[in-house]
Amino acid sequence: MTLSATGRRETRDGVDHLALDRDFPLPVEEVWAAVTDPERLSRWIGTWTGDPARGTVDFRMTAEGEDVPVETYVIEVCDPPRRLVTRTQAPDGAEPDWVLTVDLVDHDG
């Protein structure tokens, strides 16, 4: 499997974004599971706990080491298996929010 990574700066509604494209030779449902299922997510970046139905989860990035703090993510959009939009929620509100948007699209099945 060869992964192709690209990145570009985009302005959306007057806000700068970093857009990264990835191509995976897998069905959209498999990629969705790798991003949203805590067990599958833990295989490559970290894991989350909590009840997404309540609108937030606690995420810990295990790929960065043992001392990485847990971050709360607000789930703004969850449209399985196509779109996920989350935003960090700093406990003190002093840090800027990070928005992560995942849009999954089938290409030739």
C-alpha positions in Angstrom: 0.0 0.0 0.0 1.4 3.4 -1.0 0.1 6.4 0.8 0.2 9.8 -0.8 0.2 12.8 1.5 -0.5 16.3 0.3 -1.1 19.5 2.2 -2.2 22.9 1.3 -3.4 26.1 2.9 -7.1 27.0 2.3 -9.2 29.9 3.4 -12.8 29.0 4.3 -15.1 31.7 5.5 -12.2 34.0 6.1 -10.4 31.5 8.3 -7.1 29.8 7.3 -7.1 26.0 7.3 -4.5 23.3 6.7 -6.0 20.7 4.3 -4.4 17.3 4.1 -5.5 14.7 1.7 -5.0 10.9 2.1 -5.9 8.1 -0.2 -6.6 4.6 1.3 -7.4 1.5 -0.8 -10.2 0.7 1.7 -14.0 1.1 1.8 -15.1 4.3 3.4 -16.7 2.3 6.3 -13.2 0.9 7.2 -11.6 4.3 7.2 -14.5 5.7 9.3 -14.0 2.9 11.9 -10.2 3.6 12.0 -11.0 7.2 12.9 -14.0 6.8 15.2 -13.7 3.4 17.0 -11.5 3.9 20.1 -9.9 0.4 19.8 -9.0 1.0 16.1 -7.9 4.6 16.7 -5.5 3.5 19.5 -3.6 1.4 16.9 -2.2 4.6 15.2 -2.7 7.8 17.2 -4.6 7.6 20.5 -7.9 6.8 22.1 -11.0 8.4 23.4 -13.4 7.7 26.3 -16.8 9.0 27.1 -20.2 9.0 25.5 -20.2 10.7 22.0 -24.0 10.9 22.2 -23.5 13.6 24.9 -21.5 15.7 22.4 -18.0 15.4 23.9 -15.2 12.8 24.3 -11.9 12.9 26.1 -9.0 12.1 23.8 -5.5 11.1 24.7 -2.8 11.1 22.0 -0.8 8.0 22.9 1.4 8.2 19.8 3.1 11.3 21.4 4.3 9.6 24.6 3.2 8.8 28.1 2.9 12.3 29.5 0.5 13.8 27.0 -2.6 15.3 28.7 -6.1 14.3 27.9 -8.0 16.8 25.8 -11.8 17.3 25.6 -13.2 17.3 22.0 -16.6 18.7 21.2 -18.4 16.7 18.5 -19.9 19.3 16.2 -20.9 17.1 13.2 -21.1 13.3 13.1 -22.5 11.9 9.9 -21.3 8.3 9.6 -19.4 7.2 7.5 -18.8 10.4 5.7 -18.1 13.5 7.9 -16.8 14.2 11.4 -16.1 17.6 12.8 -14.6 18.0 16.2 -13.2 21.0 18.2 -10.8 21.0 21.1 -12.2 22.5 24.3 -9.4 23.9 26.5 -10.3 23.7 30.2 -9.4 27.3 30.8 -10.4 28.7 27.5 -7.1 30.4 27.1 -5.8 28.3 24.3 -7.2 28.6 20.8 -9.5 25.8 19.7 -8.3 23.3 17.1 -10.9 22.1 14.6 -10.5 18.7 13.0 -12.7 17.9 10.0 -12.7 14.5 8.4 -14.5 14.2 5.1 -14.5 10.7 3.5 -15.2 10.2 -0.2 -15.3 7.0 -2.3 -13.2 7.0 -5.4 -13.9 4.2 -7.8 -15.4 2.0 -5.0 
